[in-house]
Structures are given as structure tokens and as C-alpha cells.
Amino acid sequence: MNLSIKNVPDRIAKGLRERAARSHRSIQGELMSIIEAAVMRSDRPTARNVLERVRRLKLKTGDEALAILRADRDRR
């Protein structure tokens, strides 16, 4: 797939050239690196997403688990 970006502001183009030079890459290589990093980041779950999924499981908290263990022990 080929992509094209039109009307890139001069300051952005200059920054991209400088970034590519610092990384010893061509502008094309630097753009590919930026795109790959952005895609990889969007695939990773955020801490908020993980927390929401854990909450949906309705697992017992440490305090609740301790209360269950104590109640079981007290029944003996």
C-alpha cells in the first residue's frame, strides 16, 4: 500500500527530516517507524481497560477473600 500526505506544513516537514536524520533513517523509514509505533500502541490495552475488565469479572477483593476465609475458619 502506498500513502501520500499533501500540504505538510514546513515546520512539520523540517521536524520530520531532523528526526529521520537523528535516527539515521530516510524520511520514508522514519514515517514507517512512526506509523508502526502508533499502530502497536493502539493495540495495547490501557490500564483503565484492564481495570474495567477485571471489575466486570466481579472477583473478590483481598478484604472480601479474607472475610470468607475467617468465616470458614470460625465455622470449624
mmCIF file as gemmi writes it, N, C-alpha and C atoms, coordinates in Angstrom:
data_model
loop_
_atom_site.group_PDB
_atom_site.id
_atom_site.type_symbol
_atom_site.label_atom_id
_atom_site.label_alt_id
_atom_site.label_comp_id
_atom_site.label_asym_id
_atom_site.label_entity_id
_atom_site.label_seq_id
_atom_site.pdbx_PDB_ins_code
_atom_site.Cartn_x
_atom_site.Cartn_y
_atom_site.Cartn_z
_atom_site.occupancy
_atom_site.B_iso_or_equiv
_atom_site.pdbx_formal_charge
_atom_site.auth_seq_id
_atom_site.auth_asym_id
_atom_site.pdbx_PDB_model_num
ATOM 1 N N . MET Axp A 1 ? 0.841 -1.164 0 1 0 ? 1 A 1
ATOM 2 C CA . MET Axp A 1 ? 0 0 0 1 0 ? 1 A 1
ATOM 3 C C . MET Axp A 1 ? 0.893 1.236 0 1 0 ? 1 A 1
ATOM 4 N N . ASN Axp A 2 ? 0.536 2.199 -0.757 1 0 ? 2 A 1
ATOM 5 C CA . ASN Axp A 2 ? 1.248 3.471 -0.785 1 0 ? 2 A 1
ATOM 6 C C . ASN Axp A 2 ? 0.371 4.541 -0.172 1 0 ? 2 A 1
ATOM 7 N N . LEU Axp A 3 ? 0.972 5.404 0.632 1 0 ? 3 A 1
ATOM 8 C CA . LEU Axp A 3 ? 0.26 6.505 1.264 1 0 ? 3 A 1
ATOM 9 C C . LEU Axp A 3 ? 0.884 7.815 0.82 1 0 ? 3 A 1
ATOM 10 N N . SER Axp A 4 ? 0.074 8.843 0.783 1 0 ? 4 A 1
ATOM 11 C CA . SER Axp A 4 ? 0.573 10.158 0.412 1 0 ? 4 A 1
ATOM 12 C C . SER Axp A 4 ? -0.036 11.188 1.353 1 0 ? 4 A 1
ATOM 13 N N . ILE Axp A 5 ? 0.783 12.105 1.833 1 0 ? 5 A 1
ATOM 14 C CA . ILE Axp A 5 ? 0.298 13.185 2.691 1 0 ? 5 A 1
ATOM 15 C C . ILE Axp A 5 ? 0.584 14.492 1.965 1 0 ? 5 A 1
ATOM 16 N N . LYS Axp A 6 ? -0.464 15.246 1.71 1 0 ? 6 A 1
ATOM 17 C CA . LYS Axp A 6 ? -0.328 16.504 0.978 1 0 ? 6 A 1
ATOM 18 C C . LYS Axp A 6 ? -0.343 17.685 1.941 1 0 ? 6 A 1
ATOM 19 N N . ASN Axp A 7 ? 0.25 18.76 1.493 1 0 ? 7 A 1
ATOM 20 C CA . ASN Axp A 7 ? 0.228 20.038 2.219 1 0 ? 7 A 1
ATOM 21 C C . ASN Axp A 7 ? 0.785 19.937 3.632 1 0 ? 7 A 1
ATOM 22 N N . VAL Axp A 8 ? 1.903 19.26 3.778 1 0 ? 8 A 1
ATOM 23 C CA . VAL Axp A 8 ? 2.557 19.153 5.086 1 0 ? 8 A 1
ATOM 24 C C . VAL Axp A 8 ? 3.178 20.513 5.405 1 0 ? 8 A 1
ATOM 25 N N . PRO Axp A 9 ? 2.826 21.082 6.563 1 0 ? 9 A 1
ATOM 26 C CA . PRO Axp A 9 ? 3.413 22.383 6.924 1 0 ? 9 A 1
ATOM 27 C C . PRO Axp A 9 ? 4.94 22.294 7.001 1 0 ? 9 A 1
ATOM 28 N N . ASP Axp A 10 ? 5.598 23.393 6.654 1 0 ? 10 A 1
ATOM 29 C CA . ASP Axp A 10 ? 7.064 23.422 6.625 1 0 ? 10 A 1
ATOM 30 C C . ASP Axp A 10 ? 7.681 23.002 7.955 1 0 ? 10 A 1
ATOM 31 N N . ARG Axp A 11 ? 7.134 23.474 9.071 1 0 ? 11 A 1
ATOM 32 C CA . ARG Axp A 11 ? 7.722 23.148 10.376 1 0 ? 11 A 1
ATOM 33 C C . ARG Axp A 11 ? 7.62 21.656 10.67 1 0 ? 11 A 1
ATOM 34 N N . ILE Axp A 12 ? 6.541 21.002 10.205 1 0 ? 12 A 1
ATOM 35 C CA . ILE Axp A 12 ? 6.378 19.558 10.4 1 0 ? 12 A 1
ATOM 36 C C . ILE Axp A 12 ? 7.372 18.806 9.515 1 0 ? 12 A 1
ATOM 37 N N . ALA Axp A 13 ? 7.488 19.233 8.268 1 0 ? 13 A 1
ATOM 38 C CA . ALA Axp A 13 ? 8.424 18.586 7.341 1 0 ? 13 A 1
ATOM 39 C C . ALA Axp A 13 ? 9.859 18.72 7.851 1 0 ? 13 A 1
ATOM 40 N N . LYS Axp A 14 ? 10.201 19.912 8.359 1 0 ? 14 A 1
ATOM 41 C CA . LYS Axp A 14 ? 11.549 20.126 8.899 1 0 ? 14 A 1
ATOM 42 C C . LYS Axp A 14 ? 11.782 19.227 10.106 1 0 ? 14 A 1
ATOM 43 N N . GLY Axp A 15 ? 10.806 19.156 11 1 0 ? 15 A 1
ATOM 44 C CA . GLY Axp A 15 ? 10.933 18.298 12.175 1 0 ? 15 A 1
ATOM 45 C C . GLY Axp A 15 ? 11.089 16.836 11.795 1 0 ? 15 A 1
ATOM 46 N N . LEU Axp A 16 ? 10.36 16.41 10.772 1 0 ? 16 A 1
ATOM 47 C CA . LEU Axp A 16 ? 10.45 15.026 10.311 1 0 ? 16 A 1
ATOM 48 C C . LEU Axp A 16 ? 11.834 14.733 9.732 1 0 ? 16 A 1
ATOM 49 N N . ARG Axp A 17 ? 12.348 15.674 8.931 1 0 ? 17 A 1
ATOM 50 C CA . ARG Axp A 17 ? 13.7 15.494 8.372 1 0 ? 17 A 1
ATOM 51 C C . ARG Axp A 17 ? 14.738 15.393 9.486 1 0 ? 17 A 1
ATOM 52 N N . GLU Axp A 18 ? 14.611 16.254 10.492 1 0 ? 18 A 1
ATOM 53 C CA . GLU Axp A 18 ? 15.564 16.235 11.613 1 0 ? 18 A 1
ATOM 54 C C . GLU Axp A 18 ? 15.455 14.935 12.408 1 0 ? 18 A 1
ATOM 55 N N . ARG Axp A 19 ? 14.225 14.504 12.639 1 0 ? 19 A 1
ATOM 56 C CA . ARG Axp A 19 ? 14.011 13.255 13.382 1 0 ? 19 A 1
ATOM 57 C C . ARG Axp A 19 ? 14.591 12.069 12.615 1 0 ? 19 A 1
ATOM 58 N N . ALA Axp A 20 ? 14.364 12.038 11.312 1 0 ? 20 A 1
ATOM 59 C CA . ALA Axp A 20 ? 14.896 10.954 10.475 1 0 ? 20 A 1
ATOM 60 C C . ALA Axp A 20 ? 16.425 10.951 10.519 1 0 ? 20 A 1
ATOM 61 N N . ALA Axp A 21 ? 17.022 12.124 10.456 1 0 ? 21 A 1
ATOM 62 C CA . ALA Axp A 21 ? 18.485 12.218 10.482 1 0 ? 21 A 1
ATOM 63 C C . ALA Axp A 21 ? 19.036 11.714 11.819 1 0 ? 21 A 1
ATOM 64 N N . ARG Axp A 22 ? 18.377 12.092 12.925 1 0 ? 22 A 1
ATOM 65 C CA . ARG Axp A 22 ? 18.838 11.632 14.247 1 0 ? 22 A 1
ATOM 66 C C . ARG Axp A 22 ? 18.759 10.115 14.377 1 0 ? 22 A 1
ATOM 67 N N . SER Axp A 23 ? 17.787 9.516 13.695 1 0 ? 23 A 1
ATOM 68 C CA . SER Axp A 23 ? 17.596 8.062 13.758 1 0 ? 23 A 1
ATOM 69 C C . SER Axp A 23 ? 18.355 7.327 12.659 1 0 ? 23 A 1
ATOM 70 N N . HIS Axp A 24 ? 19.103 8.084 11.842 1 0 ? 24 A 1
ATOM 71 C CA . HIS Axp A 24 ? 19.845 7.508 10.71 1 0 ? 24 A 1
ATOM 72 C C . HIS Axp A 24 ? 18.903 6.754 9.774 1 0 ? 24 A 1
ATOM 73 N N . ARG Axp A 25 ? 17.763 7.381 9.495 1 0 ? 25 A 1
ATOM 74 C CA . ARG Axp A 25 ? 16.78 6.789 8.582 1 0 ? 25 A 1
ATOM 75 C C . ARG Axp A 25 ? 16.445 7.786 7.479 1 0 ? 25 A 1
ATOM 76 N N . SER Axp A 26 ? 15.868 7.241 6.422 1 0 ? 26 A 1
ATOM 77 C CA . SER Axp A 26 ? 15.293 8.109 5.399 1 0 ? 26 A 1
ATOM 78 C C . SER Axp A 26 ? 13.972 8.651 5.954 1 0 ? 26 A 1
ATOM 79 N N . ILE Axp A 27 ? 13.438 9.656 5.293 1 0 ? 27 A 1
ATOM 80 C CA . ILE Axp A 27 ? 12.129 10.172 5.721 1 0 ? 27 A 1
ATOM 81 C C . ILE Axp A 27 ? 11.096 9.058 5.619 1 0 ? 27 A 1
ATOM 82 N N . GLN Axp A 28 ? 11.168 8.272 4.556 1 0 ? 28 A 1
ATOM 83 C CA . GLN Axp A 28 ? 10.253 7.133 4.383 1 0 ? 28 A 1
ATOM 84 C C . GLN Axp A 28 ? 10.38 6.153 5.547 1 0 ? 28 A 1
ATOM 85 N N . GLY Axp A 29 ? 11.609 5.828 5.923 1 0 ? 29 A 1
ATOM 86 C CA . GLY Axp A 29 ? 11.839 4.906 7.033 1 0 ? 29 A 1
ATOM 87 C C . GLY Axp A 29 ? 11.335 5.468 8.35 1 0 ? 29 A 1
ATOM 88 N N . GLU Axp A 30 ? 11.538 6.764 8.549 1 0 ? 30 A 1
ATOM 89 C CA . GLU Axp A 30 ? 11.072 7.401 9.787 1 0 ? 30 A 1
ATOM 90 C C . GLU Axp A 30 ? 9.548 7.405 9.851 1 0 ? 30 A 1
ATOM 91 N N . LEU Axp A 31 ? 8.91 7.704 8.739 1 0 ? 31 A 1
ATOM 92 C CA . LEU Axp A 31 ? 7.443 7.669 8.702 1 0 ? 31 A 1
ATOM 93 C C . LEU Axp A 31 ? 6.922 6.268 9.007 1 0 ? 31 A 1
ATOM 94 N N . MET Axp A 32 ? 7.565 5.25 8.449 1 0 ? 32 A 1
ATOM 95 C CA . MET Axp A 32 ? 7.15 3.872 8.71 1 0 ? 32 A 1
ATOM 96 C C . MET Axp A 32 ? 7.299 3.552 10.193 1 0 ? 32 A 1
ATOM 97 N N . SER Axp A 33 ? 8.389 3.992 10.797 1 0 ? 33 A 1
ATOM 98 C CA . SER Axp A 33 ? 8.618 3.755 12.22 1 0 ? 33 A 1
ATOM 99 C C . SER Axp A 33 ? 7.536 4.426 13.069 1 0 ? 33 A 1
ATOM 100 N N . ILE Axp A 34 ? 7.184 5.65 12.73 1 0 ? 34 A 1
ATOM 101 C CA . ILE Axp A 34 ? 6.149 6.389 13.46 1 0 ? 34 A 1
ATOM 102 C C . ILE Axp A 34 ? 4.804 5.682 13.331 1 0 ? 34 A 1
ATOM 103 N N . ILE Axp A 35 ? 4.464 5.261 12.123 1 0 ? 35 A 1
ATOM 104 C CA . ILE Axp A 35 ? 3.181 4.586 11.893 1 0 ? 35 A 1
ATOM 105 C C . ILE Axp A 35 ? 3.137 3.257 12.631 1 0 ? 35 A 1
ATOM 106 N N . GLU Axp A 36 ? 4.212 2.478 12.568 1 0 ? 36 A 1
ATOM 107 C CA . GLU Axp A 36 ? 4.253 1.187 13.273 1 0 ? 36 A 1
ATOM 108 C C . GLU Axp A 36 ? 4.078 1.379 14.772 1 0 ? 36 A 1
ATOM 109 N N . ALA Axp A 37 ? 4.767 2.363 15.336 1 0 ? 37 A 1
ATOM 110 C CA . ALA Axp A 37 ? 4.662 2.619 16.777 1 0 ? 37 A 1
ATOM 111 C C . ALA Axp A 37 ? 3.24 3.023 17.151 1 0 ? 37 A 1
ATOM 112 N N . ALA Axp A 38 ? 2.607 3.839 16.324 1 0 ? 38 A 1
ATOM 113 C CA . ALA Axp A 38 ? 1.237 4.278 16.604 1 0 ? 38 A 1
ATOM 114 C C . ALA Axp A 38 ? 0.265 3.105 16.561 1 0 ? 38 A 1
ATOM 115 N N . VAL Axp A 39 ? 0.433 2.223 15.603 1 0 ? 39 A 1
ATOM 116 C CA . VAL Axp A 39 ? -0.455 1.064 15.484 1 0 ? 39 A 1
ATOM 117 C C . VAL Axp A 39 ? -0.244 0.108 16.648 1 0 ? 39 A 1
ATOM 118 N N . MET Axp A 40 ? 1.001 -0.133 17.02 1 0 ? 40 A 1
ATOM 119 C CA . MET Axp A 40 ? 1.287 -1.039 18.136 1 0 ? 40 A 1
ATOM 120 C C . MET Axp A 40 ? 0.71 -0.491 19.434 1 0 ? 40 A 1
ATOM 121 N N . ARG Axp A 41 ? 0.822 0.807 19.641 1 0 ? 41 A 1
ATOM 122 C CA . ARG Axp A 41 ? 0.312 1.432 20.852 1 0 ? 41 A 1
ATOM 123 C C . ARG Axp A 41 ? -1.203 1.31 20.933 1 0 ? 41 A 1
ATOM 124 N N . SER Axp A 42 ? -1.884 1.458 19.813 1 0 ? 42 A 1
ATOM 125 C CA . SER Axp A 42 ? -3.344 1.412 19.842 1 0 ? 42 A 1
ATOM 126 C C . SER Axp A 42 ? -3.862 0 20.091 1 0 ? 42 A 1
ATOM 127 N N . ASP Axp A 43 ? -3.031 -1.029 19.854 1 0 ? 43 A 1
ATOM 128 C CA . ASP Axp A 43 ? -3.452 -2.408 20.088 1 0 ? 43 A 1
ATOM 129 C C . ASP Axp A 43 ? -3.291 -2.832 21.543 1 0 ? 43 A 1
ATOM 130 N N . ARG Axp A 44 ? -2.509 -2.099 22.298 1 0 ? 44 A 1
ATOM 131 C CA . ARG Axp A 44 ? -2.259 -2.465 23.69 1 0 ? 44 A 1
ATOM 132 C C . ARG Axp A 44 ? -3.395 -1.965 24.571 1 0 ? 44 A 1
ATOM 133 N N . PRO Axp A 45 ? -3.853 -2.813 25.472 1 0 ? 45 A 1
ATOM 134 C CA . PRO Axp A 45 ? -4.908 -2.341 26.375 1 0 ? 45 A 1
ATOM 135 C C . PRO Axp A 45 ? -4.341 -1.317 27.356 1 0 ? 45 A 1
ATOM 136 N N . THR Axp A 46 ? -5.148 -0.335 27.684 1 0 ? 46 A 1
ATOM 137 C CA . THR Axp A 46 ? -4.727 0.648 28.672 1 0 ? 46 A 1
ATOM 138 C C . THR Axp A 46 ? -4.993 0.097 30.062 1 0 ? 46 A 1
ATOM 139 N N . ALA Axp A 47 ? -4.387 0.701 31.051 1 0 ? 47 A 1
ATOM 140 C CA . ALA Axp A 47 ? -4.62 0.282 32.437 1 0 ? 47 A 1
ATOM 141 C C . ALA Axp A 47 ? -6.1 0.41 32.767 1 0 ? 47 A 1
ATOM 142 N N . ARG Axp A 48 ? -6.734 1.456 32.268 1 0 ? 48 A 1
ATOM 143 C CA . ARG Axp A 48 ? -8.17 1.663 32.512 1 0 ? 48 A 1
ATOM 144 C C . ARG Axp A 48 ? -8.993 0.515 31.922 1 0 ? 48 A 1
ATOM 145 N N . ASN Axp A 49 ? -8.648 0.091 30.698 1 0 ? 49 A 1
ATOM 146 C CA . ASN Axp A 49 ? -9.376 -1.019 30.063 1 0 ? 49 A 1
ATOM 147 C C . ASN Axp A 49 ? -9.207 -2.312 30.847 1 0 ? 49 A 1
ATOM 148 N N . VAL Axp A 50 ? -7.993 -2.578 31.302 1 0 ? 50 A 1
ATOM 149 C CA . VAL Axp A 50 ? -7.738 -3.793 32.08 1 0 ? 50 A 1
ATOM 150 C C . VAL Axp A 50 ? -8.531 -3.746 33.377 1 0 ? 50 A 1
ATOM 151 N N . LEU Axp A 51 ? -8.521 -2.606 34.052 1 0 ? 51 A 1
ATOM 152 C CA . LEU Axp A 51 ? -9.264 -2.465 35.302 1 0 ? 51 A 1
ATOM 153 C C . LEU Axp A 51 ? -10.757 -2.684 35.082 1 0 ? 51 A 1
ATOM 154 N N . GLU Axp A 52 ? -11.302 -2.131 34.011 1 0 ? 52 A 1
ATOM 155 C CA . GLU Axp A 52 ? -12.724 -2.324 33.71 1 0 ? 52 A 1
ATOM 156 C C . GLU Axp A 52 ? -13.039 -3.798 33.476 1 0 ? 52 A 1
ATOM 157 N N . ARG Axp A 53 ? -12.158 -4.491 32.755 1 0 ? 53 A 1
ATOM 158 C CA . ARG Axp A 53 ? -12.389 -5.923 32.506 1 0 ? 53 A 1
ATOM 159 C C . ARG Axp A 53 ? -12.323 -6.731 33.792 1 0 ? 53 A 1
ATOM 160 N N . VAL Axp A 54 ? -11.38 -6.412 34.655 1 0 ? 54 A 1
ATOM 161 C CA . VAL Axp A 54 ? -11.264 -7.122 35.936 1 0 ? 54 A 1
ATOM 162 C C . VAL Axp A 54 ? -12.507 -6.868 36.78 1 0 ? 54 A 1
ATOM 163 N N . ARG Axp A 55 ? -12.979 -5.629 36.804 1 0 ? 55 A 1
ATOM 164 C CA . ARG Axp A 55 ? -14.185 -5.309 37.588 1 0 ? 55 A 1
ATOM 165 C C . ARG Axp A 55 ? -15.398 -6.077 37.077 1 0 ? 55 A 1
ATOM 166 N N . ARG Axp A 56 ? -15.488 -6.244 35.757 1 0 ? 56 A 1
ATOM 167 C CA . ARG Axp A 56 ? -16.615 -6.992 35.188 1 0 ? 56 A 1
ATOM 168 C C . ARG Axp A 56 ? -16.601 -8.454 35.613 1 0 ? 56 A 1
ATOM 169 N N . LEU Axp A 57 ? -15.433 -8.978 35.965 1 0 ? 57 A 1
ATOM 170 C CA . LEU Axp A 57 ? -15.335 -10.368 36.423 1 0 ? 57 A 1
ATOM 171 C C . LEU Axp A 57 ? -15.916 -10.546 37.825 1 0 ? 57 A 1
ATOM 172 N N . LYS Axp A 58 ? -16.073 -9.427 38.541 1 0 ? 58 A 1
ATOM 173 C CA . LYS Axp A 58 ? -16.643 -9.432 39.896 1 0 ? 58 A 1
ATOM 174 C C . LYS Axp A 58 ? -15.881 -10.375 40.823 1 0 ? 58 A 1
ATOM 175 N N . LEU Axp A 59 ? -14.57 -10.284 40.752 1 0 ? 59 A 1
ATOM 176 C CA . LEU Axp A 59 ? -13.722 -11.08 41.628 1 0 ? 59 A 1
ATOM 177 C C . LEU Axp A 59 ? -13.768 -10.504 43.037 1 0 ? 59 A 1
ATOM 178 N N . LYS Axp A 60 ? -13.491 -11.324 43.996 1 0 ? 60 A 1
ATOM 179 C CA . LYS Axp A 60 ? -13.461 -10.876 45.382 1 0 ? 60 A 1
ATOM 180 C C . LYS Axp A 60 ? -12.204 -10.045 45.614 1 0 ? 60 A 1
ATOM 181 N N . THR Axp A 61 ? -12.344 -9.016 46.439 1 0 ? 61 A 1
ATOM 182 C CA . THR Axp A 61 ? -11.176 -8.22 46.801 1 0 ? 61 A 1
ATOM 183 C C . THR Axp A 61 ? -10.418 -8.941 47.896 1 0 ? 61 A 1
ATOM 184 N N . GLY Axp A 62 ? -9.251 -8.45 48.222 1 0 ? 62 A 1
ATOM 185 C CA . GLY Axp A 62 ? -8.463 -9.054 49.293 1 0 ? 62 A 1
ATOM 186 C C . GLY Axp A 62 ? -9.226 -9.078 50.607 1 0 ? 62 A 1
ATOM 187 N N . ASP Axp A 63 ? -9.908 -7.977 50.941 1 0 ? 63 A 1
ATOM 188 C CA . ASP Axp A 63 ? -10.677 -7.915 52.186 1 0 ? 63 A 1
ATOM 189 C C . ASP Axp A 63 ? -11.835 -8.911 52.178 1 0 ? 63 A 1
ATOM 190 N N . GLU Axp A 64 ? -12.517 -9.015 51.035 1 0 ? 64 A 1
ATOM 191 C CA . GLU Axp A 64 ? -13.635 -9.963 50.945 1 0 ? 64 A 1
ATOM 192 C C . GLU Axp A 64 ? -13.136 -11.399 51.059 1 0 ? 64 A 1
ATOM 193 N N . ALA Axp A 65 ? -12.031 -11.686 50.411 1 0 ? 65 A 1
ATOM 194 C CA . ALA Axp A 65 ? -11.473 -13.041 50.477 1 0 ? 65 A 1
ATOM 195 C C . ALA Axp A 65 ? -11.067 -13.373 51.907 1 0 ? 65 A 1
ATOM 196 N N . LEU Axp A 66 ? -10.484 -12.413 52.61 1 0 ? 66 A 1
ATOM 197 C CA . LEU Axp A 66 ? -10.078 -12.622 53.997 1 0 ? 66 A 1
ATOM 198 C C . LEU Axp A 66 ? -11.296 -12.895 54.879 1 0 ? 66 A 1
ATOM 199 N N . ALA Axp A 67 ? -12.372 -12.157 54.659 1 0 ? 67 A 1
ATOM 200 C CA . ALA Axp A 67 ? -13.599 -12.365 55.433 1 0 ? 67 A 1
ATOM 201 C C . ALA Axp A 67 ? -14.168 -13.758 55.181 1 0 ? 67 A 1
ATOM 202 N N . ILE Axp A 68 ? -14.121 -14.216 53.939 1 0 ? 68 A 1
ATOM 203 C CA . ILE Axp A 68 ? -14.612 -15.561 53.609 1 0 ? 68 A 1
ATOM 204 C C . ILE Axp A 68 ? -13.769 -16.611 54.323 1 0 ? 68 A 1
ATOM 205 N N . LEU Axp A 69 ? -12.446 -16.444 54.3 1 0 ? 69 A 1
ATOM 206 C CA . LEU Axp A 69 ? -11.561 -17.402 54.975 1 0 ? 69 A 1
ATOM 207 C C . LEU Axp A 69 ? -11.796 -17.414 56.485 1 0 ? 69 A 1
ATOM 208 N N . ARG Axp A 70 ? -11.962 -16.234 57.075 1 0 ? 70 A 1
ATOM 209 C CA . ARG Axp A 70 ? -12.204 -16.168 58.52 1 0 ? 70 A 1
ATOM 210 C C . ARG Axp A 70 ? -13.534 -16.818 58.887 1 0 ? 70 A 1
ATOM 211 N N . ALA Axp A 71 ? -14.562 -16.562 58.089 1 0 ? 71 A 1
ATOM 212 C CA . ALA Axp A 71 ? -15.876 -17.157 58.357 1 0 ? 71 A 1
ATOM 213 C C . ALA Axp A 71 ? -15.793 -18.671 58.264 1 0 ? 71 A 1
ATOM 214 N N . ASP Axp A 72 ? -15.065 -19.161 57.284 1 0 ? 72 A 1
ATOM 215 C CA . ASP Axp A 72 ? -14.902 -20.607 57.134 1 0 ? 72 A 1
ATOM 216 C C . ASP Axp A 72 ? -14.146 -21.187 58.325 1 0 ? 72 A 1
ATOM 217 N N . ARG Axp A 73 ? -13.103 -20.508 58.751 1 0 ? 73 A 1
ATOM 218 C CA . ARG Axp A 73 ? -12.317 -20.96 59.898 1 0 ? 73 A 1
ATOM 219 C C . ARG Axp A 73 ? -13.169 -20.95 61.173 1 0 ? 73 A 1
ATOM 220 N N . ASP Axp A 74 ? -13.984 -19.921 61.339 1 0 ? 74 A 1
ATOM 221 C CA . ASP Axp A 74 ? -14.82 -19.809 62.541 1 0 ? 74 A 1
ATOM 222 C C . ASP Axp A 74 ? -15.9 -20.889 62.598 1 0 ? 74 A 1
ATOM 223 N N . ARG Axp A 75 ? -16.307 -21.4 61.47 1 0 ? 75 A 1
ATOM 224 C CA . ARG Axp A 75 ? -17.327 -22.457 61.438 1 0 ? 75 A 1
ATOM 225 C C . ARG Axp A 75 ? -16.779 -23.778 61.939 1 0 ? 75 A 1
ATOM 226 N N . ARG Axp A 76 ? -15.484 -23.943 61.943 1 0 ? 76 A 1
ATOM 227 C CA . ARG Axp A 76 ? -14.88 -25.228 62.329 1 0 ? 76 A 1
ATOM 228 C C . ARG Axp A 76 ? -14.85 -25.403 63.788 1 0 ? 76 A 1
